[in-house]
């Protein structure tokens, strides 16, 4: 089964778990940092107008490594449920700016390599980089989940890029406080060999 067949199969099989009359299953291209494009699976139900995004490439890799399709479908459903549980309750159906305002953060990206993303989102130039804005959906010891704020969203909210910047400037150091670590620790965190002379 090639990748396109895998995507079709997964979407079709999920309709048996999430009935069509009460849910919408979509697979859409998501442009990530530096021009990388991935296939994001979202499942919207009557109970939840928000959905975690599950990237199908990782599940297809498991299929190629020998996992059976039934197991992969179970993994997808499990990961969807976990993602939904981890979303803050007040964000599941309320995406007003008043609700998200304290979760807005900034993120630096390479300007040249992210032209496709920058076409559709508010940003501020910063040297050879661009300051983009995201809202924090979830954060724990494993990692974080954020969503890029697009031009459509700030139009809907009736706010400006300057206001986004002001809120992100306040929130970012609170949600992601700076910390000092040694070069050895940084190298170890990224899996590089440690130089005992440092």
C-alpha positions, 0 to 999 in steps of 0.5 A, a space after each residue: 500500500 503506497 502513501 496515498 492509498 494509506 491516507 485514503 484507507 485511514 480516512 475511510 476506516 475512521 468513519 466507522 469509529 466516528 460516524 459521518 452524521 456527527 463528525 467531519 474527518 479531514 486530511 489537509 496539507 499543513 505547511 510547517 517551518 522552512 517550507 516542509 509540508 505534512 498531511 494533518 489529520 483532524 477529526 471534528 465532532 458535534 461535541 468538539 469544534 477543535 481537533 488535535 492535528 495528527 500527522 499521517 507521515 509518522 503513522 505510515 512509517 510505522 506501517 512500513 516498519 511492519 505494524 498492522 493497519 488495525 494497530 495503526 488505526 488504534 494508535 490514531 484514535 488513542 492519540 486523538 483522544 489524548 490530544 483532545 483531553 490535553 486541550 484546555 477545556 475552555 479552548 475546546 469550543 471558544 476561540 475568541 481573542 479574550 480566551 486566547 489572549 494570555 496564551 499568545 506567544 511569539 516564535 522566530 522563523 527563517 524569513 527566506 525559508 518560510 515564505 509560504 507560511 508568511 503569505 497567510 499570517 501576521 509577522 514582524 521582520 527581525 533581521 533575516 528572521 520573522 517574528 510569527 505568533 502562535 497560541 499555546 494549546 498544551 504544554 507538559 513534560 513531553 512537549 508543547 502543542 501550538 497553533 499558528 495565528 493566521 491573517 484570517 484569525 486576526 481579521 475575525 478577532 478585529 485586532 492588529 499585529 501590533 496588539 498581537 506583538 504586545 501580548 506575545 511580548 508579555 506572555 512568552 517569557 512567562 510561559 517559556 521562562 529563560 534558563 541558563 545551561 552549560 554548553 555540555 548540557 546543551 550538547 547532551 540534550 541534542 545528542 552530541 558528544 560531550 567535550 570534557 574540556 568545556 
